Amino acid sequence: MSGFDSLLQRYLSIPSNSEAENTLRLLIRMGLMVTGADEGSLLVLDDTSGDLLFAMTIGDETSEAALRGQRVPLGQGITGLAAATLEVQIGAPTYKDVRQSVRQDGAASGPTAVMAAPMMIGERLVGVITAISFARDKHFTTQDGKLFGGFAAIAGVLVDQGRRLARLDETTDPTDPADLARGQIATSIARIAQVRPDALAEIATQLASIERLVAGGA
């Protein structure tokens, strides 16, 4: 396993080719479908450097190899801004140092619209998921942002549960109601992702609504 291949394991405790990785890929793919995006990525946070690293990309088959391991500083571009503010960000790409692959569909080498949502465990940032479009007239809407933020929330729950399982014998209290609740949520989402992936969009919408209610947002 190469250094790049182990990014999910190293930063999120998610083994390659595992059910957790497959579920995250499915989440991103569904997020792209419901928002009309062409490609999406999961970037992990390197706490040591403060950078985001591309760890997973869904879309054109050459993009993942081209992007994997590239870094985006916090605060730079739409993706870095989402990480710095802990809020969904939408706009035209402004960070030009990420090298794009040559797409097989002949589209422009650079994205024309970008959307990024922070992936959180509690109040702590662990990564960002992105959706991009290469279509000339594509613009992501506020509703797209709410939906995509819901998918990011689901991803955070799954990553949290994966980390807890990885250290189950050391830190997780099986009698702790909070730990039990997190486990039940993650298990339910993983089961739905396998049986009814089309329902993930509705789950994302509901999670976004619950988050705004609990956080006291509008």
N, C-alpha and C positions, 0 to 999 in steps of 0.2 A: 504494500500500500504506500503510495507516494505521499510526500508532505502535503500537497494540495488535496489529495483524496481524503486525508484524515482531518481536514478542517472542521467538519461537523463533529467528529469524535473529540477533537482537541478542545473546541470551544463550547460545544453544546452537549457533549456526552452522548452523541447519537452515532452508532456504528454505521458504516457503509453498508448499503443493501439491506438495511433492517426495515422492519415494519414502520418504525418511526420516521425514517427517511422517506419511505414511499408515501406515507401519509402527508408529510410536509410538501412533497412534490405535487401530490394531488390537490392540496389546499391552494398552492400557488397557481396551479393550472386552472382550477375553478375560479379563482380570483381574476385571472386573465379573461376567462370566458365571459363572466358577468359584467366586466367593465370594458370589453371590446379592445383589450390590449394585445399586442403582438408577442411580447416577451416579458418575462419576469425573473427576478433573482432574489436569493436570500443572501444577505451579507451578515457576517458575524462580527461582534465587537471584540477587538483585541484590547483588553484592559491595560496592558503594559504600554502600548504605543498610543492608544487612544484612537486608532484607525479602525475603519470597517474593512473587512475582507470579503470579496466575492467567494462564496462557498458552494452555491447551487444556482443553476440557471435553467429555466424552462422556456423553450421556444425553438428557434433555429438551431439545428443540431451542432453547428460549429461554434455557437456562441459560448457554451459552457467552458470548452477548452480554452477559448481566447480570454475569457474574463476571469476564470478561477485563479484566486490568489492575488489579484490586483487590489490595491488599497485606495480607499477614499477617506480623507481626513474629516473628522467631525466639523460640521459647520460649512463644508464646501459643497456647493451644488444643492440640488433638491434632496438627494439622498442624505448627504451629510447634515443638512438643515433639519431633516426629520429626526435624525439621531440627536442633534443638539437641543431641539425644542421639545422632543417627545410628543410631537403632534404630526398628523398626516400632512404632507406637503404636496402640492400639485403645481406644475408649471412647465415651462420650456427648459430644456437642459442648459445648465450654465457651467458645469464642471467638465472641461474638455480633455483632461489627462487620462481618462479611461480609454484604453485601446479597444475598439470594436472589431469584430470579425467581419469578413466579407460575406454578406448574406447570400444564400443560394437563390432567394426569390428575386434578386436584383434590386431590392429596396436600397434606399440611401444608407450609407454606412453608419450614420449617426441618428439617434432617436430625435423625433420632433416634439414629443410630449412625454413627460415623466411624472409618475406618482410614487410616493414613498411613504410607508407606514412603519412606525417603530414597533419592534417586537419586545414585549416587556414580560418580566417575571416579577409580579408585584409592582413595586415602584422602580425597579432596576432594569435598565436597558441591556438587552443581550444581542440585539441585532436589528436589522431593517429588512423588510421585504419591499420590492419595487415592481412596478408595472410600467412598461414603456410602449410607445407606438412609433412606427416609422411612417405612418400615413401623413400626408402633407397637411390635411385639414383636421386632424384629430385633436380634440381637446377633452381632457378628463373633467368631469363635473364634480360638484360638491357631493352629490349622491354617490358617484363612483368612489369618492374618498371615504365616505361613511362605510360603504360596503367593504372596501379594501381594508379599512381599519379594523373591521370585524374579523376578517380573515387573519390579520396580524394578531389579534387577541386570541383566536383559536390556536394559532401557531405557538404563542407564548405559553398557553396552558399545556400543550403537548410537550414542549421542550422542558417545562418545569417538571412534569411528571417523569419524563425520561431521566432527568438529572436525579430525581428522588429515588427512582428505581435503581440507578447506578450506585447510589450510596445508601441503599435501604438498610443494610445491617449496621450502619454507623450512626446515622443522623435522623432517620425517620421514625417517629413514634407511632406505632400502629393503633394506639388508642387516642391519638390527637384528632379531634373532630375536623380540624382544618385540613390535616393531611388526608383523612378519609374522604372529605368532600372533593379535594383536588383530584384524588385518584378516581373517584366516581365520575367526575366531569370529563377527565381525559379519556377514561375507558369508554364512556358513552360516545364521545366525539369520534374516537378511533373506530368504533363499531359502525357508527352512521357513515363514516367516510368509506368504509368497505362495502356496506350494503346499499346505501342511498347517497352517493356522492352529489347527486343533484340537489339534495337538501342542505348542503353546506352553505349555499348563498343565504338561505333563510336563517340559518343558525348565526351566520356572520352579522346579519341585520339585527337580530334579536340581541346578540352580545353587545353590539355598538349602542343599542338603546339602553341596555342595562348599565353599561359603563357610564353613559351620560347621566343616568338617574343616580347612580351611586356616587359619582364624582360631583354631582350638583351642577353639571353643565347644562347648556341649553339644548 
